[in-house]
Amino acid sequence: MLANNPKNMINSEEKQKANSTDKELEVKIDNGDLKLVDSLVESYGFKDRNSLFKFAIGALLEGNNNEGIFTIKTDSDNKKILSEIEPSADMLNSK
């Protein structure tokens, strides 16, 4: 979980739901990250931000095959190639 740091543009806080034993996660996105989210919603034609987030989570779950996460990119010869993507080191637990 990201700490609530004013320098971060994405912050989250886990909370206990009122009158429940369930938990919820409140995510705050602002500044440039919010602009990026909105540009993805527009570029891919999602009806709203929630649809984008649900799709992104679903794509990560579907692609979880222990062989990495791949995207399709266009190389300099205009050919489609598979490209492995991964989170930056600062987003992962240290081993």
Number of C-alpha atoms within 10 A of each C-alpha: 9 12 10 13 10 8 7 14 15 18 17 15 13 11 11 11 11 9 6 7 7 9 11 11 12 10 11 13 14 13 10 11 13 15 12 12 17 15 12 15 18 14 9 9 11 15 10 13 15 11 12 19 14 10 13 12 11 12 12 11 10 10 13 11 9 6 8 11 17 13 10 11 13 11 11 7 6 8 9 12 12 12 14 12 10 11 8 7 8 7 10 9 6 6 3
